[in-house]
Amino acid sequence: MAVFEVKTRTEPDRITVACAGDCDLDARDQLTAVLLDAVSGATTVFVDLSAVDFLDSSGVHALVTAHRAAQARGGHLYAVNAAGSTAVILELTGLDVLLRAPVTHPPRERPHA
């Protein structure tokens, strides 16, 4: 069992919440509190799941709760970098689509005149 850790990074245009370890019932209250704090402080919140080893319904619940809170404030919460079983859980629950970050394209270079 991997201990759950969460770190928050504030940037000018967003807050990124980086999660690591097992996101389960033991981590639910901590994750929910951190995510709700983040969505109250920024209109755009990215949840980096790249280091999450395990995600169960408790973690899903925290993500949905924070997503709804962000929407209520006119903001957005996006889950990014999920891999392995975490990505599978997001896909099975439909959160991979609901919490998908918008695709940003670099500006096109203009041909030299």
N, C-alpha and C positions, 0 to 999 in steps of 0.2 A: 504494500500500500504506500503510494507516494503522497507525502504531505502536500497539502494545497497551499499555494502562495499566490499572492496577487500584488501587482505593482501598478501604480498609476503615473502616467506622464502627461503633463499639461503642455499643450502647444498653442500657438496663437489661434488656430482655427478649429481645434478639436482636443479631445482627451482620449488617450489610448490606455486601455486597461489590459495589462498583460497577465495572463493566468498560467499557472504551472501546477502539475501534479494531478491529483484525483479530485474531480469536481463532483462531489457526491453529497449525501445528506449532511455529513459533518461540515462541509464547506458552504452549504446553501445560504445560511444566514450572513456569513461574511461576504460572499459574492454578491448577494442581493443588496446588502448595505453599500458596498463599494460602487456597484453599478447605479443604484438610485442616486447616490451622491454625485456620480459623474454626470448623469443625465440632467441633474438639477444645476450643474455648473457649466454645461456646454450644450450647444444645439447638435453637435455631431460627436458621437462616441464610437470608437472602434474597440472591439474586444478581440485581442490577439489570443487565439487558442492554439498556437503552434506548439506549446510545451505542455498541453493538457494530455495526460495519459489515459484518463477515464472520465467519461461524462455520462451521468445517469439522468433520470427524470427530475431530480432536484436541481441539477445544473440547468436543464432545459427550462424549468420553472423560473429560475432566476433570470435567465435571458429574456423570456417572454414578459415577465413582470417589468423589467427595465425597458424593454421595447415599448410596451404600452405607456409607461410613464414618459418616455421620450416623445412619443406621438402626441400625448396629451399636452405637451409643452410646445408642440410644433417642431420637434427635433427628430433626430434619427440615431438609431443604434445599429451598428453593423458588426457581424461576427466574421473574422478574417483568419486565414492561415490554418484552418482546421485540417487535420490529417488523420489517417488511420481510422480507428473505431470512432473517434470524435466526429470526423467528417461523415461517417456512416450514420451516426445518430442524428446529426443535423439534417441529412438527406431524408431519413425515414420519417422525421417529424415535420418536414417541410420548412424547417428553419434555414436551410441552405438557400432557399429562394427568398423567404421573408426578410432575412437579415443580410442579404447579399449587398456588398458595397457596390456603388456605381462604378462602372468602368470609366477610367479617365484616360484620355488619349493625349499624348504630347502634341503641342502645337505643330502644325505643318510648317516646314521650312519653305520660305518663298524662294523661287528661283532668282538667281542674281540677274540683274538687268544689264 
